[in-house]
Amino acid sequence: MIPPREDAEFVYRIEDVLELYHEPYGPRHPIVCFDEVPKQLVKEKRVVLPAKPGKVSRFDYEYERNGVCNLFMVFEPLKGWRHVEVNQRRTKVDWAVCMQKLAHEFYPEAECIRVVMDQLNTHNPAALYKIFVPFEARRLLKRLEFHSTPKHGSWLNMAEIELSVLSRQCLRRRIPDEERLRREVKAWENWRPMLRKSTGNLPLKTHALSLKDFIHHSIFLNTTRLCRETKGGILPLLC
């Protein structure tokens, strides 16, 4: 359900992202989705008994917490390329460094990189000026174009889908330390393209049009309801 007081903001951001997804693939103007998720590191307290014929692997229910890592997912849906950065923290500094890598290492030849991400407080372009000298920050911002998903609408970010796949296929088990996590994530990152899976193959135009019709219909219903409940004032003029 769309909150009545946030209709305009919701529609603006959702249509901005959907229109961006409609654009054709272009290596000079890539569309890149960015998202992040924490991962709890867990150590075993007892030796795990490996699986053998007739018996599954067995482990004790007790475990030891060993800190938390943060995973940055960079995903280009139309190309089917993804990369996962493993960090110890989730700060504006880490986000800014990842954006610099995006521009200089991953897409050095791109003229404009369109980045789709949510409205997390650390995803702030101003952070680039806190980390880098003004010249470097401005140079990065000239090549980065940010498109934010609406609040309560982060599911529009295709990087969130990839993180869900990563969690189901790789992270849904006990991983003891950061080094092991990096190895497991790198192995998944190399294995995933072999399946030739790309979220960009979705029929976006059909889904986008249906979603827009739903949004506009919801706004009409919310506005009509408010007009019935409000007597006088400006709001009835919207009907």
N, C-alpha and C positions, 0 to 999 in steps of 0.2 A: 504494500500500500504506500502511496506517495503522500507524505505529510502535507496538508493544505498550505501551511505557511512557507513551504520550501518548493512549491511547484515550479516557479520560474527558474530558480537556481538549478533544480533537478533537470528540467527539460533542456536548459542551455547546455549543461555539461554532457548530458547523455547524447544529444544530437550532435554536439561537436565531436565526440569520440566515434559515433556511428558514421558520420560523414568521412572522418579520417580513414576508417576501416574500408570504405568504399573505393578509395583511391587505388590505382594499379601499382604494381611493384616497380620501384625505381631505385637502383643502387646508389644514386646520388642523393636521394631523399628517402632513406629507409624509415619505416614505421617500427619502432621498438617499444615493447611493453616491459615495464619494470615493476617488480614487487619484491617483498622480503618476508621472511618468516623466521622465528627463533627455533632452535633445536636443543632440547635438554640432553646433555651427555650423561650416560648411565654406565657404571662399571658393575661387573658381576662380583659377588662376594664369594661365590664358590665356583669351582671348575664346571663348565658346561659339558654334559655328556653328549658326544656327537651321535648323530643318527646312524643306525645300522639296520640290516635286513630284519624287518618285522617290528622295528621300534623307531619312533620319531626322536628327534633331538630333545633332550631334557635339561631344564635349568631351574634353579631355585627361585622362589618368589621374592626373596630378599635381594636388594640391590643398593648401590651407593651412588648418590648424585655427584657428578663431577663437573659442574659448571654448565654454562649455556653458551652456544655459538649462534651467530646470526647468518642467515643465507640470503644473498642478493641474487634474484633471478633476472637475467636479461634475455628477452625472447623476441626474435623477429618472426612473426607468424607467417608472413608471405614467403619467406625463404626457408622456414623450418629450422632455423638456427637458434640455439640457446646456449647460455653460459651461466654457471653458478659460481659466485664469489663467496668464500667462507671467511667470516670475520669474527673477532672476539666480542665486538660491541655493535650497538645500533645507535649511532650518533649522526649529527649533521656532518661531522668530519668524514665519517666512513661513506656517507652518501655522496658528498662532494668528490671524494677520491674516485668513487665508482663512476661518476659522471665524466671525470677527466679521462679515465680509461676508455669509457665508451667513445669519446671523441677522438682520442689520440691513438689508441691501440686497436680497438675493434672496428672503427669506421674512419680511418684517417683520410680517405678520399671523398667522403660524403660532404656535400655542401650544407645540408640541413638535416639534422637527425630529429625526427618527431618522436617524442617520448611520452608514452601513456603511463600514468601512475596515479595512485590514490592521493588523498589529501592529508597524509600523515604529517605531523608537525616537523619532522626532520627532512621532509622533501621540500625544501625551501631554496629557490635559486639564490637568495641573498646569502646563503651559507658559503657560496663560492667566493664571495668577497672576504669572508672571515678566514678562509683557508689559504687562498692564493693572493698574489699581488693583484691590484686592480686591472692591470693590462691583461694578465692571464685569465682572470675571471670574465672580463668583457669579451675576450676572444672565444672563450668557451660558450658564453651565452649567445653569441652571434651564430653559432652552429647548432645550438640546442633549442628546440621548440617544444614546450611542455603543454600537455593536454591532460587535465585532471578528470578522473571519473567523479561522478557525484557522490555525496555522502549517502551511505546505505546503498550504493550502487557499484561497489568495487568489483563485483562479479563481471563487469564489462571488461575488466583488465585481463587479457588472455594470459599474462604471466601468472595470474592466480590459478588458472587451469593447469599450467605446467608445474607449479609448486604442488598442487594436489596430486598430480601424477607422480612426481618425485617422492612425495611422502608415502604413497601407496606402494610404489615399486622398490624403494630404496631405504627409506628412513623409518619405516614402521617396525623397528626392532631396537635393541639396546646397542648403542655405539659408545665406546668408553672414552674416547679422547678426540681432540681436534685433528690430529694427524690421520687417524682412522676415518674420520668423517670426510676429510679432504679426498682421501683415496676412494672412498665409496662414491662420493658425489662425482668425482672425475670419471670413474668407470661408468656410471649411469649416463653422464654427459656424452661419452663416446659411444655408448650402446644405443641410446635413444634414436639418433638419426638413422640407424640401420633398419628401424621399423618403418621408415619413410612416413612418419606421422607428422602432420603439420596442422595446427589449429586453424591456420589460415585457409584451409580447404572448406571451411564451413560456408553454407550459402548465406553470406552475411546480408545481402540485399533483401532477401525474403524475410529473414529474421528481423532486420532493422526496420523495415516498413511495418511489420506486425507490431513491433515494440512501440514504434512511434504512434500508431493508431491507438494502442492501449493507453499510452501516456496521455494523449490528447483527450481521449474519452474519460480518463480518470480525472483530468483537470476540469472538464466540463461538469462532471458529476459533483466534484468538490465545490466548484463555484456555484452551481445551482443550489446545493444544500446550504451554503453560507448565505445566499440571497434569501432563501426562505426563512433562515433563522435571524437575519438582520433586518431591522426596520429603519428606513431612512438612511442617510449617509451616502457615501460614494459607491460602496460595494454593489448595491442593486443595479447601478448603471452598467456593470460588467455583463449582465445577463442579456 
